[in-house]
Amino acid sequence: MQEMLSSGKVVASICHAGWVLASAGVLKGKKATACIMIKDDLVNAGAEYINQEVVVDGNLITSRVPDDLPAFCREILKQLG
């Protein structure tokens, strides 16, 4: 996953998928969001947790819950251009 982020490829996660980012060790110094239940895990992995429908930090796109899908998809499409 670090290679994907470093090479500028879009990395996107929503809801509990933030655990994958935390496990991959790619959140240190990044702004991110996810479902509130894993907020502490993201923070402990080094992320700045922001409670909003979508958070974009470079090519990393994160979102909280399925209700946030319109904003999440919009940002992914914008990045894919």
N, C-alpha and C positions, 0 to 999 in steps of 0.2 A: 504494500500500500504506500509506503514511503516513496518508492520509485514512481508510482503514479502521480503523487502530489508534486514531487520534485520535477517531473517532466511536464507538468502543466495540464495533465489530464484531469477531467472533472471527476471528483469524488463526492458522492452525495449519500446522505443517510437520514432516515426519518425514524422517529419513535425510539424503540429500544436498540436500533442499529448503531447507536452511539457506543454501545459496548464493544463493537468490532473495532471502532476507531481507538477506543481506550486500550484495548488489548494489543492493537498494532503499534501502540506507542507514538501515534502521530498527532496528539492533541496539545502537546506542550507549547504554550505560547499562542495557541489558536483561539479564536472566538468561535463558539459553537452553541447549539441548543439540541434538545432531545426531550423526550417525555420527562416530566418533573421527577418521576420515580428514580431516575438514574442521574440526576443532577450531581449528587455528591461523587459519583464515580467519574464523571467527566471532569469535575473540579480536581479530584485527586489525581487524575491523569494529566493535569496541567492546563486544562482549558479554562478560558473565561466564559462562564455560562451566562448566556443572555436569553431571557424568557420572552421570545417573540416568535412569530409564526415561521420565519425563515431567517437564517443567519448565513451570510456569505463572507468567507475569509479567504481571499484569493480564489483558488479553484476548489475549495472545500465548501460544500453547501449542506447545511443541516436544517432539519425542521422537527417540530415537536410531535404532532399527532395527525391522523388522517384528515381531520378538518382543515389542516394547513396545506393540504395537497395542491390547491390552486396556486398559491404563492410559491411553493416548493418547485412545482413543475415549471412555472414561469421562469424562475431563476436558472433551472437546469437548461431550459431551451435558450435562454439568453446567453449562457456560457458556451453552449454548443454552436451558437450563432448561425 
